[in-house]
Structures are given as structure tokens and as C-alpha cells.
Amino acid sequence: MDKKIPYKIYLEENEMPKCWYNVRADMKVKPAPLLNPATLKPATIDELSAVFCRELAEQELDNDTAYFEIPEEIRSFYKMYRPSPLVRAYCLEEKLGTPAHIYYKFEGNNTSGSHKLNSAIAQAYYAKKQGLTGVTTETGAGQWGTALSMACSYFDLKCDVFMVKVSYEQKPFRREVMRTYGANVTPSPSMETEVGKKINAEFPGTTGSLGCAISEAVEKAVTTPNTRYVLGSVLNQVLLHQSVIGLETQSALKKYGVKADVIIGCAGGGSNLGGLISPFVGEMLRGEANYDIIAVEPASCPSLTRGKYAYDFCDTGKVCPLAKMYTLGSSFIPSANHAGGLRYHGMSSIVSELYDQGLISARSVEQTDVFKAAETFARVEGILPAPESSHAIKVAIDEALKCKETGESKNIVFGLTGTGYFDLVGYKNYNDGNLKDYIPTDEELAKSLNQLPKV
Amino acid sequence: MDKKIPYKIYLEENEMPKCWYNVRADMKVKPAPLLNPATLKPATIDELSAVFCRELAEQELDNDTAYFEIPEEIRSFYKMYRPSPLVRAYCLEEKLGTPAHIYYKFEGNNTSGSHKLNSAIAQAYYAKKQGLTGVTTETGAGQWGTALSMACSYFDLKCDVFMVKVSYEQKPFRREVMRTYGANVTPSPSMETEVGKKINAEFPGTTGSLGCAISEAVEKAVTTPNTRYVLGSVLNQVLLHQSVIGLETQSALKKYGVKADVIIGCAGGGSNLGGLISPFVGEMLRGEANYDIIAVEPASCPSLTRGKYAYDFCDTGKVCPLAKMYTLGSSFIPSANHAGGLRYHGMSSIVSELYDQGLISARSVEQTDVFKAAETFARVEGILPAPESSHAIKVAIDEALKCKETGESKNIVFGLTGTGYFDLVGYKNYNDGNLKDYIPTDEELAKSLNQLPKV
């Protein structure tokens, strides 16, 4: 086996990206704008600034600037846990007996356990710069809430996290990490907001949903002085910050003269996938290269593969701007699968538009297959992957096995977004043989899709 | 602030150690030999080989060979998660306002979450090489058991882990990681061994201890064909393998022309501390340099600072060889503090001898101070440290604050052995203000010390 390429490619500090890349600048057809839920007209900078920090709102609306300089303070923080390694999966290749070369960009080596920290620190920075005293957010599985807690602790900002009640109860340790970083964690729906009270009254005993927690966090932000709302996925600004993943991957591959053939990422709201693929899609849009890009989603929440491309609400309370996206409908209730980070009804507008233009493809996979891939990976590569990340592993293995059949030595690159230390209930169910697959029926999907707003 | 030194110093693959370093070779007075518990004479290679793999037994007894080549297979595995970064703690320095330069060698970036993997993979390799089909071991907090499970999975060996019952019940997720790596995990004391049955009969309802789990694992090894016992700390062979930590640290410091002044490690059985300091102690023994080396132990289990230097049993069942070490007596029951990895009654013979010769010093610290240091560290350095590792953080902070008083720019290096993702019960108690300090009284210590064997 040719081992001229090290197991782990680390960029030097001075090779780290100095700018984020905004793929919208190279897109001929831009993603559709956010709409104000009251007027159904494109949301203006002033409207968005009431909810988001001003500079983040500017980033959100900017379809033209290709590169945004990463502020020095954020680059300093990045240096604590970045550059993340691009790992050559020699052991997995050997295990599979494939001629393919497999690489993964590993984003799990920080205490938040995932890539979420890349955008959390940026959003906390702009909040601090604007003179705010705190931010609010929601969290489902807990990765985003943890990342934001860490970022707020670093910049000494108050951090209010609304955590989906079922996760709050099932993942007490996630909550404890956030508390250790000084965050105030509230189970959602709570009695602290009007929307929370309303949902609790309508659905007594509900264990909450991401869409509901978003509504609570937004309400809390707009009713608290010097406070704004921040979000860990879906938005353009988040994909912008997450482009650091793709830019580092691109530099690391270039450094060793490797041209990727297939690029794979798991897709929930699109933060990791969008960040990983942006610079590569940029090359495609500029006619410089071609890649086979695959978004992987759970069969239980298949927004790209079975959703509709339409304007939809981002939250249950319908207080947020509407986004045009591949969606299952904001009333869709995903099954209790173990990839909490992939259980959102919609998909980033940028990713949706790229998919609609045929620049990327999508595939859905079932939970038991995903955990099987995770186990294989953990045993040979020594990293216990998050269930979310394991969706990408599953498809990377599938692609590598195809190469085994055809004899092709493709370069397969996938994003390993994080670790599974807080997902061991899922692993236990898998180890015990108690894992189930859930695939919504066409009738179930039609029900929520029929409730899409008329825009 | 001078930032010529990067936040994280990564060695290149070709700069990684090719040999382990055996500090005993440079010691004029060698550590005392292990004694056969039946004869009270030095254990021979044949006696040890009945329990341990032959090559490991040879390493155990070899006081003369300074360098052992690291087999290619182990170096390949090391490349999956090593070199580990030597991190310059710029943010912690700034937070403390100290002129000191603080560095930490971070061993937590692998799924076992600690340095234990360095020796686990070596021991599994020699077991495989000898043609064994499996190994047995004990685990308390779970780091060692997890590391060994990963190593055995890699070499396709059967792995039987006796896990102290209280941990088995309190840390179901640790157990689940081991199961994911294919290990068979049994709560100890069990009814699977004679010694387990005996202890269960004598102390009905006991939640077990490390000493008891060791006895069970040894019995299981010697009564199962093609199986040997392996141990994650205390032994000379373990410190040999763990020297990879110190060797990498030494190379990384040299690469940037940094001379350490103070070197700090937490000490339970001595595996991390011994591994970290060995190459530096070697320099001291050869008269090449001088370092201020500090072993940090919990005030609740103070073997170096309040123990006796004497021969003692390593396990409750008294089936293992006796070791000369600083000990609190094998009948000492440490309090339920949260640093499970530091709750062993004795200390590595090598570390004990170095301490007795005055080459290293020791300090004991209390649990609440340790968690306070952990919190400070987590918030500025972005890593949630294990409670064990946080003992070293506490003393590193103390030393850095001393520098603040004196104005000295000392180079302080400490070992950050692992992450605290499975220790959040401890963090919760700290966050809730429910953490207690336990310090054994002189009377309590006298009780167990009076039961030391007459050798």
C-alpha cells in the first residue's frame, strides 16, 4: 500500500483559511430569498436585524461577495481546535479490500464534538462586537447548544438554550456540558415564553420538537434587551462559516496532489454538507473541475429525496422568515431515530438550490445500515462516530465497494462531522439488536406536504 | 503575546518515536523486583509468563535495555491517533495573566478518551504475536477497558473485561463503547470466578473494587486456554509503552527550542506520569538537564504523599506478584471521588523509586479545587478535561500563578491525559454545588498500612 500520504494531513497554522467562501457568489441562479412571514415579501436587512446580529444578517443577504475575511479573534479561536485533520482511511480501505482511496475530514476533535463550533464562535463574535449581552438558541441533539455555550463562554456572553424536552430528559450529560460552560438550559416547550405556554396548553405532555424550540428561542431573543437569536444550520450565514471545512479539505488535498472524485456529506439542515462542498461546488460553477457530490439523509426524514422544493416555515410557531427549500412540511414529525441532528423537516436554501440545479445528488439510508457502517468504521479507524456522521460513512463504504467491483481507484472524500460519545443509547439499541427502521409512508408525507403555505 | 510557537505543535509522522524508552536503564538504583506471592522470591520470567504474554514479561524484567523498537504494526496503529498535539495554552495564560508559558500534551483525541490506548495496542499486539486467542483485564473508571477493547478489536482478539460493579452500573455508556468494540464486559465481583464467588459470599451486596476485579481477571486468564492477563498501569511494561508520550513531548519542545522548567502529571498507578516524565528523568539521570517534576494525586488517595514505601499486594485476592511501591495498603478503600483512574492504593515501582530518590516531588489536591481548575480550563481552552487530568491542571495553574507573583517566565508542561465526556456525573455534582472532599484520617490510613505483608 502506497503510504506517501500520511494517515493524517494537518495543515500548518499559516495554511489555514483567512477568508470564508460564499458559494452564492458563483451561482448564476441564486438561492431564493427569505420571506417576511407577515408580508410574504423578501425580508429586508432591517427586519432580519431585529432577530439576528446586524453583520450576520448582512452575510445572510449577501449573494455577491465571494470571500469574507475571517476576523482575527475568530481565527485565534479556530487555532485552538483547527485545522482539523484530513484523514486517509488506510485501515478502512484494507478492511474493505477496495482499490479506492478514502479520506475523511474529521470535525469531532473538540469538546462540542462536532463541526458546529465553526459557526458558533463566529456568531458569538459578531454578537459581542455589536455590544449585545446575550444570545438565545434552540438545540435538539445538543451539539449546537454545546458549541454555542463554549463560544459564549469564550466571549463572556449570556447564553440561553431551549433544548427539545425529550433530549433534555434523555441526554442529561449534554445538558451538563452546557452548564459547565455557563449556559442556561431550558426544556422546550417551556412556560417561559408565550409560544411555549400555547404549545403546552394545546398539546399537554408534549416532548417538544426543534421547530417549537426555535419559536421559543426567537421569542426570548426579541423580548430580551440586547439579545439576538442565533441558529446552527440551514441559514446562508452558517454555510458561509462552515466553508472553513471545505477550504481546509481543498488545501489538504492540493498539498498532496490528490483530486477528489466523490464527495459525501450527511445532510440535516445542511450546515456540514454545505460547508464541506461549497469550495468544490465553486470550482464546478467556475468550470474548473467536476465532482460527484452526494448528500446523505436518513430514510426517516428524507427532505431532499422525497420532499418538495417550495417556500415553507422554518419553525412550528411560524415566527421565523419563510425559506424556499426542499421540505417535508413544517408539520412533519420525524420518527425517533438516533440521528437527532438530521431530523429537521427542511434543507438549507443553498443546498436545495444546488440540488435542484443537478449539481449534487442525494441518497437516503436506513438507520440499521448506518449503525452497521458506524461499527465497522469504529473498529478499524478507532473513532466512535456520531450517528449523523455515520450516514456519510455508510455511503462512502458503498462507493468504495462499487470501486472494488469495477477496479477503479477513485478518491472518495467524506465529512466525519463528529463523535458519538453522547449517542450511546443508539449504540446500545444497535448492540442489543433493538434498532428499528422508520420510513414514512407516502400518505404520511402527503399530509404534511399538503399543509405547505401558499406563497 | 509572542506567537511564534503555534497553538498546537504536531510532529510529522516521520518524527514520531521509533523506539520506546526504558528509564530503568539509566537508573543507578533500579526499582525493586516483583515478588512471587507464594515464595516471596523475585518472580522469574517463567512465572510471569504464566500470567502475562512472554515478550511483555521480558519487558517487565528488563532493567538494562534503554530502547525497545516499536514494532511496525503498533506504529501503524499509533498513526491513526498520534502524534498527539503539544498545545501551547495561550488562552489559559492570558486568563491567568501569568508570564509563564504553559504547554500541555493532550492524549484525549481518541475514542478511548485517554492515553491508555498507547499501552493497550502494544499489549494486544504481543498477545496476537504469541498466538493467543484472547486477553482478560479489569477496569475501574473504564478508560483502560475501552482502550483494550479497541486494541483487541483491531487485532481480532477476544477481550474479557471485569468492570468494578459500581462503575458498571453508574457508567452504562462506557460499557456500551466496549461492547461496540466487541468486548465481553462482566460486573465484578461476579459469579464467574472462584475469587469472585468468595468475595460475593463474604461481602454480600458489595459494589466491588479495582483490587477485586484484578483478582478475577487474573483467575480468568490462567484458567482459560490461550489467554493471558493484561494491565493498564503500575507495571514497568506499561510505563515503557507510555514513554511515547514523553518522547513526543521532548521532540516537540526541541523542535521549537523550548526548555521545560516544570513538568506536571497526575498520578494514579503511574502510567501517564511515568510515560510523560521518563525521557526527561533520563536526561536528569545522565546529568544532561534538570527539571522540577511534580506528581499530583488526589488527597483522598494519597499514596505518594502519605503512603509507605514497602512491598505490598497489587490485588485484593493476593494472586498477583507483590510490588515494592508507595502504598496505602491493599485493604485501603478509597472514597467515592470522581477521579476513578486515581483510586489505586499503590504506585508504579518506577515512579515510587524515582520519588524515593528525590528526583520527583509529589503534591495532593482536593476534589473541589480540581473541578474548579477543570472548569476554568474548559472555558478558555475549549477541552472538557477528565477529572484525573484536572489534577495536573490544578497544579499547573498554581505554578503559573506563582510565576505571576515572582514575574518568572517558566515553561510549564503538563500531561492532559484525557477527556471528561463520561465523567459528567462529577461535573453535575460540581455544577450543583454538591461535590465533597474526602481526606482519610491518620487512623484510617494506619489501619490499612498496619496490614502490609511482612516481607
Interface residues (C-beta under 8 A of the other chain):
Chain A: P6 Y7 K8 Y10 E12 E13 S76 F77 K79 M80 Y81 Y90 C91 N109 N110 T111 G113 L117 M150 S153 Y154 P172 F173 E176 V177 R179 T180 Y181 G182 E375 A378 R379 V380 E381 G382 I383 L384 T419 Y421 F422 L424 Y427 K428 Y430 N431
Chain B: P6 Y7 K8 Y10 E12 E13 S76 F77 K79 M80 Y81 Y90 C91 N109 N110 T111 G113 L117 M150 S153 Y154 P172 F173 E176 V177 R179 T180 Y181 G182 E375 A378 R379 V380 E381 G382 I383 L384 T419 Y421 F422 L424 Y427 K428 N431
